[in-house]
Amino acid sequence: MTNTERKLVDKLMAKSISNEDFKRNFTVDVLQNPYYIMQILEIAYIEKELHDVESALFVGFVFNLFTEDFVEILCKLIEEPWHYQHEDIARLLQKLKSPQTVECLYKTALTQFEYLEFDEAFALAVKCIWALGDINTPKSREKLELLTQSDNEIIRDNAINQLDRISK
């Protein structure tokens, strides 16, 4: 992402420009070419550029750009410890409901990132568990069953709740 693009995204985040002004001034028409945002995420992943991950995700959310095509890069990013967008990515993967995301959601539900070590509600794990429930495939149910064996009460109870919810 260029510095000019970063500044525009920062203005969009701060609501100091409208969505229309952003679209008019951004390098690429993201509605016509959402893959540009995917490219930004892929480069940010390689370069471990946390600001670009946040910015690209923000633009994707604002303009509703995310599709199944983004699943691979999102799964790579959700497992990386160097950024702080895990909960947003989990929420996005829940919305996409792709069976391809089962393994990365399961792994992430069991991961305690350093910046979240004081989160006693285990919000990221809970989001991943809800996503697994919404995917509702044999493989996602298998992962939920495994999570019911967790030593962590919050993880265990949420996995049980999801299995109960999807069995009705």
Secondary structure, DSSP 8 states (H G I E B T S, - for coil): --HHHHHHHHHHHTTSS-HHHHHHHSSS-TTT-THHHHHHHHHHHHHT-HHHHHHHHHHHHHTT---GGGHHHHHHHHT-SS-S-HHHHHHHHHHHT-GGGHHHHHHHHT---GGGTT-TT-HHHHHHHHHHHHH--HHHHHHHHHHTT-SSHHHHHHHHHHHHHHH-
